[in-house]
Amino acid sequence: MSNLKQQLYILCAQYIANREKTIKMLIAEAQEAANEETKSSAGDKFETGRETMQQEVELNLTRLNELNKLKLALDMIRPDQRNEIVAPGALVRTNQGSYYIAISAGQLKPDDKTFYAISLESPIGAKMKGQKAGDKFMLNNKTFVIESVN
């Protein structure tokens, strides 16, 4: 089981790395565009273009900051740890699907198995938190039965 956890952990780390690369590229492009505006424009149009690019940079810096929070959350997880209750790092199988409790990284497919990487702050993660095998909860008018926690 820990091999599967290790794979999911690595996929989450790759998700973060890919997002970070994209965001840094967007920041560089916006800064470059702002610099081009400086060279080629004058007057109000120049100020508006620069301001738009600056807002784009700030938005992506905020995204980068949020991504750093995800990195810290992932760094706290030990893939080799066994879990009895739903907590960070747990693999949770329910009658409605399988989940890796880590960060919100969407659908992951190690070895052609489908898992949803979620955080405990997500709606389903909050419902699962502290639960164990055999527990049930409701979400969106669906009954979830926790079949196993590892």
PyMOL CGO cylinders between C-alpha atoms (Angstrom):
from pymol import cmd
from pymol.cgo import CYLINDER

trace = [
    CYLINDER, 0.00, 0.00, 0.00, 2.83, 2.42, 0.78, 0.3, 1, 1, 1, 1, 1, 1,
    CYLINDER, 2.83, 2.42, 0.78, 4.05, 2.09, -2.82, 0.3, 1, 1, 1, 1, 1, 1,
    CYLINDER, 4.05, 2.09, -2.82, 0.68, 3.42, -4.00, 0.3, 1, 1, 1, 1, 1, 1,
    CYLINDER, 0.68, 3.42, -4.00, 0.87, 6.22, -1.44, 0.3, 1, 1, 1, 1, 1, 1,
    CYLINDER, 0.87, 6.22, -1.44, 4.38, 7.04, -2.65, 0.3, 1, 1, 1, 1, 1, 1,
    CYLINDER, 4.38, 7.04, -2.65, 3.14, 7.20, -6.25, 0.3, 1, 1, 1, 1, 1, 1,
    CYLINDER, 3.14, 7.20, -6.25, 0.25, 9.49, -5.27, 0.3, 1, 1, 1, 1, 1, 1,
    CYLINDER, 0.25, 9.49, -5.27, 2.59, 11.70, -3.25, 0.3, 1, 1, 1, 1, 1, 1,
    CYLINDER, 2.59, 11.70, -3.25, 4.93, 12.01, -6.26, 0.3, 1, 1, 1, 1, 1, 1,
    CYLINDER, 4.93, 12.01, -6.26, 2.00, 12.83, -8.57, 0.3, 1, 1, 1, 1, 1, 1,
    CYLINDER, 2.00, 12.83, -8.57, 0.93, 15.60, -6.16, 0.3, 1, 1, 1, 1, 1, 1,
    CYLINDER, 0.93, 15.60, -6.16, 4.50, 16.95, -6.09, 0.3, 1, 1, 1, 1, 1, 1,
    CYLINDER, 4.50, 16.95, -6.09, 4.56, 16.91, -9.91, 0.3, 1, 1, 1, 1, 1, 1,
    CYLINDER, 4.56, 16.91, -9.91, 1.21, 18.73, -9.98, 0.3, 1, 1, 1, 1, 1, 1,
    CYLINDER, 1.21, 18.73, -9.98, 2.72, 21.49, -7.82, 0.3, 1, 1, 1, 1, 1, 1,
    CYLINDER, 2.72, 21.49, -7.82, 5.91, 21.65, -9.90, 0.3, 1, 1, 1, 1, 1, 1,
    CYLINDER, 5.91, 21.65, -9.90, 3.96, 21.93, -13.17, 0.3, 1, 1, 1, 1, 1, 1,
    CYLINDER, 3.96, 21.93, -13.17, 1.70, 24.66, -11.78, 0.3, 1, 1, 1, 1, 1, 1,
    CYLINDER, 1.70, 24.66, -11.78, 4.72, 26.54, -10.43, 0.3, 1, 1, 1, 1, 1, 1,
    CYLINDER, 4.72, 26.54, -10.43, 6.46, 26.38, -13.82, 0.3, 1, 1, 1, 1, 1, 1,
    CYLINDER, 6.46, 26.38, -13.82, 3.34, 27.68, -15.58, 0.3, 1, 1, 1, 1, 1, 1,
    CYLINDER, 3.34, 27.68, -15.58, 2.79, 30.52, -13.10, 0.3, 1, 1, 1, 1, 1, 1,
    CYLINDER, 2.79, 30.52, -13.10, 6.43, 31.62, -13.27, 0.3, 1, 1, 1, 1, 1, 1,
    CYLINDER, 6.43, 31.62, -13.27, 6.23, 31.61, -17.05, 0.3, 1, 1, 1, 1, 1, 1,
    CYLINDER, 6.23, 31.61, -17.05, 3.07, 33.77, -16.93, 0.3, 1, 1, 1, 1, 1, 1,
    CYLINDER, 3.07, 33.77, -16.93, 4.79, 36.22, -14.57, 0.3, 1, 1, 1, 1, 1, 1,
    CYLINDER, 4.79, 36.22, -14.57, 7.81, 36.48, -16.87, 0.3, 1, 1, 1, 1, 1, 1,
    CYLINDER, 7.81, 36.48, -16.87, 5.58, 37.01, -19.91, 0.3, 1, 1, 1, 1, 1, 1,
    CYLINDER, 5.58, 37.01, -19.91, 3.57, 39.74, -18.15, 0.3, 1, 1, 1, 1, 1, 1,
    CYLINDER, 3.57, 39.74, -18.15, 6.74, 41.49, -17.00, 0.3, 1, 1, 1, 1, 1, 1,
    CYLINDER, 6.74, 41.49, -17.00, 8.18, 41.29, -20.50, 0.3, 1, 1, 1, 1, 1, 1,
    CYLINDER, 8.18, 41.29, -20.50, 4.95, 42.70, -21.96, 0.3, 1, 1, 1, 1, 1, 1,
    CYLINDER, 4.95, 42.70, -21.96, 5.03, 45.53, -19.42, 0.3, 1, 1, 1, 1, 1, 1,
    CYLINDER, 5.03, 45.53, -19.42, 8.61, 46.31, -20.42, 0.3, 1, 1, 1, 1, 1, 1,
    CYLINDER, 8.61, 46.31, -20.42, 7.60, 46.32, -24.09, 0.3, 1, 1, 1, 1, 1, 1,
    CYLINDER, 7.60, 46.32, -24.09, 4.80, 48.77, -23.25, 0.3, 1, 1, 1, 1, 1, 1,
    CYLINDER, 4.80, 48.77, -23.25, 7.42, 51.06, -21.71, 0.3, 1, 1, 1, 1, 1, 1,
    CYLINDER, 7.42, 51.06, -21.71, 9.48, 51.06, -24.91, 0.3, 1, 1, 1, 1, 1, 1,
    CYLINDER, 9.48, 51.06, -24.91, 6.69, 51.41, -27.44, 0.3, 1, 1, 1, 1, 1, 1,
    CYLINDER, 6.69, 51.41, -27.44, 3.96, 53.56, -25.91, 0.3, 1, 1, 1, 1, 1, 1,
    CYLINDER, 3.96, 53.56, -25.91, 3.35, 56.95, -24.47, 0.3, 1, 1, 1, 1, 1, 1,
    CYLINDER, 3.35, 56.95, -24.47, 0.54, 58.65, -22.58, 0.3, 1, 1, 1, 1, 1, 1,
    CYLINDER, 0.54, 58.65, -22.58, -2.63, 57.08, -21.17, 0.3, 1, 1, 1, 1, 1, 1,
    CYLINDER, -2.63, 57.08, -21.17, -2.47, 53.97, -23.33, 0.3, 1, 1, 1, 1, 1, 1,
    CYLINDER, -2.47, 53.97, -23.33, 0.98, 53.26, -21.91, 0.3, 1, 1, 1, 1, 1, 1,
    CYLINDER, 0.98, 53.26, -21.91, -0.22, 53.64, -18.32, 0.3, 1, 1, 1, 1, 1, 1,
    CYLINDER, -0.22, 53.64, -18.32, -3.26, 51.40, -18.89, 0.3, 1, 1, 1, 1, 1, 1,
    CYLINDER, -3.26, 51.40, -18.89, -1.17, 48.67, -20.54, 0.3, 1, 1, 1, 1, 1, 1,
    CYLINDER, -1.17, 48.67, -20.54, 1.45, 48.75, -17.82, 0.3, 1, 1, 1, 1, 1, 1,
    CYLINDER, 1.45, 48.75, -17.82, -1.21, 48.69, -15.11, 0.3, 1, 1, 1, 1, 1, 1,
    CYLINDER, -1.21, 48.69, -15.11, -2.90, 45.69, -16.72, 0.3, 1, 1, 1, 1, 1, 1,
    CYLINDER, -2.90, 45.69, -16.72, 0.40, 43.81, -16.89, 0.3, 1, 1, 1, 1, 1, 1,
    CYLINDER, 0.40, 43.81, -16.89, 1.20, 44.74, -13.28, 0.3, 1, 1, 1, 1, 1, 1,
    CYLINDER, 1.20, 44.74, -13.28, -2.17, 43.37, -12.17, 0.3, 1, 1, 1, 1, 1, 1,
    CYLINDER, -2.17, 43.37, -12.17, -1.42, 40.16, -14.07, 0.3, 1, 1, 1, 1, 1, 1,
    CYLINDER, -1.42, 40.16, -14.07, 1.95, 39.86, -12.29, 0.3, 1, 1, 1, 1, 1, 1,
    CYLINDER, 1.95, 39.86, -12.29, 0.33, 40.46, -8.89, 0.3, 1, 1, 1, 1, 1, 1,
    CYLINDER, 0.33, 40.46, -8.89, -2.40, 37.90, -9.59, 0.3, 1, 1, 1, 1, 1, 1,
    CYLINDER, -2.40, 37.90, -9.59, 0.20, 35.28, -10.50, 0.3, 1, 1, 1, 1, 1, 1,
    CYLINDER, 0.20, 35.28, -10.50, 2.34, 36.15, -7.48, 0.3, 1, 1, 1, 1, 1, 1,
    CYLINDER, 2.34, 36.15, -7.48, -0.75, 35.49, -5.34, 0.3, 1, 1, 1, 1, 1, 1,
    CYLINDER, -0.75, 35.49, -5.34, -1.18, 32.14, -7.11, 0.3, 1, 1, 1, 1, 1, 1,
    CYLINDER, -1.18, 32.14, -7.11, 2.47, 31.35, -6.45, 0.3, 1, 1, 1, 1, 1, 1,
    CYLINDER, 2.47, 31.35, -6.45, 1.96, 32.14, -2.76, 0.3, 1, 1, 1, 1, 1, 1,
    CYLINDER, 1.96, 32.14, -2.76, -1.04, 29.78, -2.63, 0.3, 1, 1, 1, 1, 1, 1,
    CYLINDER, -1.04, 29.78, -2.63, 1.04, 27.13, -4.37, 0.3, 1, 1, 1, 1, 1, 1,
    CYLINDER, 1.04, 27.13, -4.37, 3.73, 27.50, -1.71, 0.3, 1, 1, 1, 1, 1, 1,
    CYLINDER, 3.73, 27.50, -1.71, 1.04, 26.74, 0.90, 0.3, 1, 1, 1, 1, 1, 1,
    CYLINDER, 1.04, 26.74, 0.90, 0.22, 23.55, -1.00, 0.3, 1, 1, 1, 1, 1, 1,
    CYLINDER, 0.22, 23.55, -1.00, 3.93, 22.65, -1.01, 0.3, 1, 1, 1, 1, 1, 1,
    CYLINDER, 3.93, 22.65, -1.01, 4.10, 23.10, 2.76, 0.3, 1, 1, 1, 1, 1, 1,
    CYLINDER, 4.10, 23.10, 2.76, 0.99, 20.96, 3.25, 0.3, 1, 1, 1, 1, 1, 1,
    CYLINDER, 0.99, 20.96, 3.25, 2.43, 18.22, 1.04, 0.3, 1, 1, 1, 1, 1, 1,
    CYLINDER, 2.43, 18.22, 1.04, 5.79, 18.39, 2.86, 0.3, 1, 1, 1, 1, 1, 1,
    CYLINDER, 5.79, 18.39, 2.86, 3.97, 17.53, 6.12, 0.3, 1, 1, 1, 1, 1, 1,
    CYLINDER, 3.97, 17.53, 6.12, 2.76, 14.20, 4.70, 0.3, 1, 1, 1, 1, 1, 1,
    CYLINDER, 2.76, 14.20, 4.70, 4.72, 11.00, 5.23, 0.3, 1, 1, 1, 1, 1, 1,
    CYLINDER, 4.72, 11.00, 5.23, 3.78, 8.54, 2.45, 0.3, 1, 1, 1, 1, 1, 1,
    CYLINDER, 3.78, 8.54, 2.45, 5.07, 5.58, 4.49, 0.3, 1, 1, 1, 1, 1, 1,
    CYLINDER, 5.07, 5.58, 4.49, 2.77, 6.33, 7.44, 0.3, 1, 1, 1, 1, 1, 1,
    CYLINDER, 2.77, 6.33, 7.44, -0.22, 4.04, 7.99, 0.3, 1, 1, 1, 1, 1, 1,
    CYLINDER, -0.22, 4.04, 7.99, -3.51, 5.71, 8.84, 0.3, 1, 1, 1, 1, 1, 1,
    CYLINDER, -3.51, 5.71, 8.84, -6.43, 4.34, 10.84, 0.3, 1, 1, 1, 1, 1, 1,
    CYLINDER, -6.43, 4.34, 10.84, -8.50, 7.50, 10.52, 0.3, 1, 1, 1, 1, 1, 1,
    CYLINDER, -8.50, 7.50, 10.52, -8.90, 10.01, 7.70, 0.3, 1, 1, 1, 1, 1, 1,
    CYLINDER, -8.90, 10.01, 7.70, -6.02, 12.46, 8.08, 0.3, 1, 1, 1, 1, 1, 1,
    CYLINDER, -6.02, 12.46, 8.08, -3.37, 13.96, 5.76, 0.3, 1, 1, 1, 1, 1, 1,
    CYLINDER, -3.37, 13.96, 5.76, -1.61, 11.19, 3.85, 0.3, 1, 1, 1, 1, 1, 1,
    CYLINDER, -1.61, 11.19, 3.85, -4.48, 8.69, 4.13, 0.3, 1, 1, 1, 1, 1, 1,
    CYLINDER, -4.48, 8.69, 4.13, -5.80, 6.60, 1.26, 0.3, 1, 1, 1, 1, 1, 1,
    CYLINDER, -5.80, 6.60, 1.26, -9.56, 6.40, 1.60, 0.3, 1, 1, 1, 1, 1, 1,
    CYLINDER, -9.56, 6.40, 1.60, -11.75, 4.03, -0.37, 0.3, 1, 1, 1, 1, 1, 1,
    CYLINDER, -11.75, 4.03, -0.37, -15.48, 4.72, -0.33, 0.3, 1, 1, 1, 1, 1, 1,
    CYLINDER, -15.48, 4.72, -0.33, -18.46, 3.27, -2.16, 0.3, 1, 1, 1, 1, 1, 1,
    CYLINDER, -18.46, 3.27, -2.16, -18.33, 6.46, -4.28, 0.3, 1, 1, 1, 1, 1, 1,
    CYLINDER, -18.33, 6.46, -4.28, -14.63, 6.53, -5.16, 0.3, 1, 1, 1, 1, 1, 1,
    CYLINDER, -14.63, 6.53, -5.16, -11.06, 6.52, -3.83, 0.3, 1, 1, 1, 1, 1, 1,
    CYLINDER, -11.06, 6.52, -3.83, -9.32, 9.53, -2.33, 0.3, 1, 1, 1, 1, 1, 1,
    CYLINDER, -9.32, 9.53, -2.33, -5.81, 10.56, -1.36, 0.3, 1, 1, 1, 1, 1, 1,
    CYLINDER, -5.81, 10.56, -1.36, -5.92, 13.07, 1.46, 0.3, 1, 1, 1, 1, 1, 1,
    CYLINDER, -5.92, 13.07, 1.46, -3.19, 15.57, 0.68, 0.3, 1, 1, 1, 1, 1, 1,
    CYLINDER, -3.19, 15.57, 0.68, -3.73, 18.63, -1.51, 0.3, 1, 1, 1, 1, 1, 1,
    CYLINDER, -3.73, 18.63, -1.51, -6.46, 19.51, -3.98, 0.3, 1, 1, 1, 1, 1, 1,
    CYLINDER, -6.46, 19.51, -3.98, -4.80, 18.22, -7.15, 0.3, 1, 1, 1, 1, 1, 1,
    CYLINDER, -4.80, 18.22, -7.15, -7.78, 16.64, -8.88, 0.3, 1, 1, 1, 1, 1, 1,
    CYLINDER, -7.78, 16.64, -8.88, -7.86, 13.22, -10.47, 0.3, 1, 1, 1, 1, 1, 1,
    CYLINDER, -7.86, 13.22, -10.47, -4.70, 11.11, -10.31, 0.3, 1, 1, 1, 1, 1, 1,
    CYLINDER, -4.70, 11.11, -10.31, -4.22, 7.77, -12.07, 0.3, 1, 1, 1, 1, 1, 1,
    CYLINDER, -4.22, 7.77, -12.07, -1.35, 5.69, -10.70, 0.3, 1, 1, 1, 1, 1, 1,
    CYLINDER, -1.35, 5.69, -10.70, -1.28, 2.23, -12.30, 0.3, 1, 1, 1, 1, 1, 1,
    CYLINDER, -1.28, 2.23, -12.30, -4.60, 2.95, -14.10, 0.3, 1, 1, 1, 1, 1, 1,
    CYLINDER, -4.60, 2.95, -14.10, -6.41, 3.29, -10.77, 0.3, 1, 1, 1, 1, 1, 1,
    CYLINDER, -6.41, 3.29, -10.77, -8.37, 6.49, -10.24, 0.3, 1, 1, 1, 1, 1, 1,
    CYLINDER, -8.37, 6.49, -10.24, -7.89, 8.54, -7.08, 0.3, 1, 1, 1, 1, 1, 1,
    CYLINDER, -7.89, 8.54, -7.08, -8.97, 12.05, -6.26, 0.3, 1, 1, 1, 1, 1, 1,
    CYLINDER, -8.97, 12.05, -6.26, -6.34, 14.09, -4.45, 0.3, 1, 1, 1, 1, 1, 1,
    CYLINDER, -6.34, 14.09, -4.45, -8.23, 16.29, -2.00, 0.3, 1, 1, 1, 1, 1, 1,
    CYLINDER, -8.23, 16.29, -2.00, -7.45, 18.41, 1.02, 0.3, 1, 1, 1, 1, 1, 1,
    CYLINDER, -7.45, 18.41, 1.02, -9.22, 18.19, 4.35, 0.3, 1, 1, 1, 1, 1, 1,
    CYLINDER, -9.22, 18.19, 4.35, -10.47, 21.73, 3.67, 0.3, 1, 1, 1, 1, 1, 1,
    CYLINDER, -10.47, 21.73, 3.67, -12.49, 20.58, 0.63, 0.3, 1, 1, 1, 1, 1, 1,
    CYLINDER, -12.49, 20.58, 0.63, -16.18, 19.83, 1.28, 0.3, 1, 1, 1, 1, 1, 1,
    CYLINDER, -16.18, 19.83, 1.28, -15.69, 16.06, 1.04, 0.3, 1, 1, 1, 1, 1, 1,
    CYLINDER, -15.69, 16.06, 1.04, -12.42, 16.19, 2.98, 0.3, 1, 1, 1, 1, 1, 1,
    CYLINDER, -12.42, 16.19, 2.98, -14.11, 18.08, 5.81, 0.3, 1, 1, 1, 1, 1, 1,
    CYLINDER, -14.11, 18.08, 5.81, -16.87, 15.42, 5.94, 0.3, 1, 1, 1, 1, 1, 1,
    CYLINDER, -16.87, 15.42, 5.94, -14.30, 12.59, 6.01, 0.3, 1, 1, 1, 1, 1, 1,
    CYLINDER, -14.30, 12.59, 6.01, -11.91, 14.14, 8.54, 0.3, 1, 1, 1, 1, 1, 1,
    CYLINDER, -11.91, 14.14, 8.54, -11.43, 11.89, 11.55, 0.3, 1, 1, 1, 1, 1, 1,
    CYLINDER, -11.43, 11.89, 11.55, -13.66, 9.13, 10.12, 0.3, 1, 1, 1, 1, 1, 1,
    CYLINDER, -13.66, 9.13, 10.12, -12.62, 5.48, 9.97, 0.3, 1, 1, 1, 1, 1, 1,
    CYLINDER, -12.62, 5.48, 9.97, -13.55, 2.37, 7.98, 0.3, 1, 1, 1, 1, 1, 1,
    CYLINDER, -13.55, 2.37, 7.98, -17.25, 1.62, 8.33, 0.3, 1, 1, 1, 1, 1, 1,
    CYLINDER, -17.25, 1.62, 8.33, -18.27, 5.24, 8.98, 0.3, 1, 1, 1, 1, 1, 1,
    CYLINDER, -18.27, 5.24, 8.98, -20.86, 6.94, 6.77, 0.3, 1, 1, 1, 1, 1, 1,
    CYLINDER, -20.86, 6.94, 6.77, -21.53, 10.53, 5.80, 0.3, 1, 1, 1, 1, 1, 1,
    CYLINDER, -21.53, 10.53, 5.80, -23.78, 12.48, 3.46, 0.3, 1, 1, 1, 1, 1, 1,
    CYLINDER, -23.78, 12.48, 3.46, -22.66, 14.94, 0.80, 0.3, 1, 1, 1, 1, 1, 1,
    CYLINDER, -22.66, 14.94, 0.80, -24.78, 16.36, -2.05, 0.3, 1, 1, 1, 1, 1, 1,
    CYLINDER, -24.78, 16.36, -2.05, -27.61, 13.95, -1.22, 0.3, 1, 1, 1, 1, 1, 1,
    CYLINDER, -27.61, 13.95, -1.22, -25.28, 10.95, -1.60, 0.3, 1, 1, 1, 1, 1, 1,
    CYLINDER, -25.28, 10.95, -1.60, -24.42, 8.53, 1.16, 0.3, 1, 1, 1, 1, 1, 1,
    CYLINDER, -24.42, 8.53, 1.16, -20.72, 7.74, 1.35, 0.3, 1, 1, 1, 1, 1, 1,
    CYLINDER, -20.72, 7.74, 1.35, -19.53, 4.62, 3.15, 0.3, 1, 1, 1, 1, 1, 1,
    CYLINDER, -19.53, 4.62, 3.15, -15.86, 4.54, 4.05, 0.3, 1, 1, 1, 1, 1, 1,
    CYLINDER, -15.86, 4.54, 4.05, -14.70, 1.05, 3.08, 0.3, 1, 1, 1, 1, 1, 1,
    CYLINDER, -14.70, 1.05, 3.08, -11.06, 1.40, 4.09, 0.3, 1, 1, 1, 1, 1, 1,
    CYLINDER, -11.06, 1.40, 4.09, -8.51, 3.89, 5.40, 0.3, 1, 1, 1, 1, 1, 1,
    CYLINDER, -8.51, 3.89, 5.40, -4.79, 3.23, 4.91, 0.3, 1, 1, 1, 1, 1, 1,
]
cmd.load_cgo(trace, "trace")
